[in-house]
Each structure stands twice: as C-alpha cells, then as structure tokens.
Amino acid sequence: MSQIWLAGSLRDHPRGRRLADLAGAKLSAAPEPGSGICLFFGNEFQKLDKAVQSEWLDWSQAPGSVFLLLPPFQLGSITTLLDRWQTRWHLRWPDC
C-alpha cells in the first residue's frame, strides 16, 4: 500500500485523524520524498502562495504520486499554475 499523507488543517481535522488511525496516514507540512497520496482541503490549497502550490504540484508529477484536493473549495481558479482548473457551481433539476 502506498503512503498516505495529510496536509494543511486536514492533519488536525476529525476526518484526518480517522484516516491516520485507519490507514496509517502521516502528517506532512511539505511534500515528502517518495511516492504516495497526499490529501489537502481545496480551499486551503487555493490560499497558498504560488511557490508552495508549485512544490506540491511538482511532487505530484513523479510516478506513483497523487495529490488529491478535497472539498470545500472557493469559487474561481484553483491555482493560476494550471490552465483551466476552476470551481463552479451548477444547479440542475432532474427532467421529469
């Protein structure tokens, strides 16, 4: 099984603590060497400085590395470092 890292306030969030208990997730303040999956709240990632965002995105480019942003998000651009990553709200009514 790949290593799981928890970043940002997810490290101290009840969901993060549960993941740490159940899946052996480790806490991380910065990208760790090696492959694995890192979970981060989307709205926190959006607020990070571009240099810090870039470190996480660079880490995710290595084989076997996954950077997963979890809701909630702020509306608008997720990061200016990637083209067309945006959060939008759509309300659709079911066809009856």
Secondary structure as UniProt FT lines:
FT   STRAND          3..6
FT   HELIX           8..11
FT   HELIX           14..23
FT   STRAND          26..27
FT   STRAND          36..41
FT   HELIX           42..47
FT   HELIX           50..60
FT   TURN            63..64
FT   STRAND          65..70
FT   STRAND          76..77
FT   TURN            80..81
FT   TURN            83..84
FT   STRAND          86..87
//
